[in-house]
Amino acid sequence: MRIAESADVDAAATIGAGATVWHLAQVREDAVVGPGCTLGRGSYVGPGVRLGANCKLQNYALVYEPAVLEDGVFIGPAAVLTNDLYPRAVNPDGTLKSAHDWDAVGVTVREGAAVGARAVCIAPVTIGRWATVAAGSVVTADVPDFALVAGVPARRLRWVGRAGVPLADDGDGVWTCPATGERYREVDGVLAPEGEV
């Protein structure tokens, strides 16, 4: 485990073996950072956030509680996973809001998925397994497994494989990854590796 001197890691946080926490990163109380994770400069992991093994948060990525990231998730530079459906600094009577004045909702990012630079995921949404959110996108709805989404709001453009490369359409609902040769099958708008269908 490597933690930069300028990083702010709460004593109640758990940092897994082989993880790296770079300069100015902040890991709040009760957060769990899995083994092999890398937290880039200035990244933020909120209280109680859960990161699986081998996740990578790039510089200034902001992951607010109660987000859950499964194994192998990539969060690009300055991407944000939000947690407030109705953000306000004050209550209707003008008093400053406290933690008791709202209920945090989280973003879930499934195994192997990637969220590009400066993308924003509006909680509560789930980013499916091995999906890709293009840089600058705003995600307002769940993203299917293996989908490539882009835009504001984000919409599915293509299918991608585990390598992140757009899949080639072989017809009859069969798709192939040009990088790995792995084959996928689409049934009723859902894509999965052929062995899982």
N, C-alpha and C positions, 0 to 999 in steps of 0.2 A: 504494500500500500504506500502511496506517495501523496502527501498533502502539502501544498505550497504554504509557506509561512504566512502569506497574506490572505489565505483562504479563511473563511469563518464557518467552522463546522461545530454545531452545537454538541455538547457533551452527551445529550440524549439521542443523537443520531447514530445509525449503524452504518459503517463503511466496510464493504466486503474486501476480501483478500485480492490483492493485485489491482485495486481501483486507484485511479489518479484524480486528484482534485487540484485544478490549476489556480493560478493567481486570481484573487478577488472573488472566487466562487463562494456562494453561501449555501450551506445545507442546514435546514432548520430542525427543530426538535422532533424526535420520533420519526424522522425520515429514514428510509432504508435504501441504501445504494448498494446494489448487488456486486458480486465479484467481477473483476475485470472491467468495470465501468470507467469511462473518462468523462469528467466534467470540465468543460472549457472555461477559459477566463471569463469572469463576470457572470457565469451561469447561476441560476437560482433554483433550488429545490425546496418547495414549501413544506410546512409541518405535516408529517404523516404520509408524504408522497412515497410511493413504492416503485423502485427501479429494479428490474430483473438483472440477470447476468449480462455482461458485455454490451451495455447500452452506451451510447455516445451522445452527450449534450455538447453542441458546439458553443463557441463564444457567445455570451449574453443571451442564451436560451433561457426562457422563464417558464418553469413548470410549477403551477400553483396547485395547492391541495384541493381536493383529495385525489389527484391524478394517480393512475396506475400505468406503468410501462412494463410490458412483458420483456422477455429476453431478446437481445439483439436489436433494440429499437434505436433509431437515429433521429435526433432532433437538431435541425440545422441552425445556423447562426441567427440570433435575434428572433427565433420563432417563439410564439407564446401559446401556452395551453391555459385557457381562462378558467374561472371558477364561480362567476357571479352572473346569474340570469338578468338581474335588474340592478346594475351598478349605480350607486349613489354615495356621495361622501357624507350626506346628512339625511336624517329622517324628515318626514313631512313637517314636523314642528320646528325644524331648524337645528335640532340637536345633532351633535356629531355621532355618526354610526359607530357602533362597536361590534365586536365579533358576535355578540348575542343578537344583533339586529338583522342577521341574514343567515341563510343556509347555503354553505358551499356545495357546489356540484362539480363533479370532476370529468376529465377527459380520460378515456381508456385507449391505450395504444397497444395493439396486439403484436405478437411475435414478429420480428423482422421488418416491421413497417418503418417508413421514413417520412419525416415531415421536413420539407425544404425551408430554405432561408426566408426569414420574415413572414412565414405563413402564420395564420392565427386559427386556432381550433377553438370554437365557441362551445363551451360545456353546456349540457352534457352530450357529448358525441363519442362514438367509438370508431377508431381507425382500424380497419380489419388487418388480418395477417398479411404480411409482405406487401401491403398497399404502399403507394407513393403519393404524397401530397406535394404538388409542384410549388416551387418558390413563389411567395407573394400571394398565395391562395387564402381564401377565408372559408373555413369548413363550418357549415351550419347544420349538416345532417350526417348520419352515419356513413362511413365509407366501406364498401364491400371488400372482402379479402381479394388481394391481387389487382385491385383497381388503381389506375393512375387518374387522379383528379386534379383539376386546375380551374382557376378563375375565381370571380367574386359574384355570387357564391360559387364554391367549387362544384364541378360536375364531372362525371366520369368521361374521360376521353378515349382511353385504351385499357387493355389488360397488360399487366407486367408479371414477369416471373420472379422467382426468388433472387435472381441476379439484378433485378431492377430494370432490365431491358424490356422494351415493348415486345409483346408476343406476335408471332406470325400466324395469320389465320389459315389453317389447312382445310377449312370447310367442314361441314357436318358437326359443328360445335367443338372441333378439335383445334387446339392452339399449341404452338411449339416455341420454345425459347431459343433464339438464334445463338445465344452465348453458351448455353449448357446442353441443348438438345432435349431438355425436360419437356414432357408433353402434359397438357392440361385439357380438361373437358369442361365445357360450359353447358349447364342444364338449367333452364328457366331463369337465365340471368345471373346464375351463380357459377363461379369458376373455382375449380380445385384440381390439384395434380391428379392424373389419371388413376393412380392407385387408391385414391381416397373416394372416388365416385362410385 
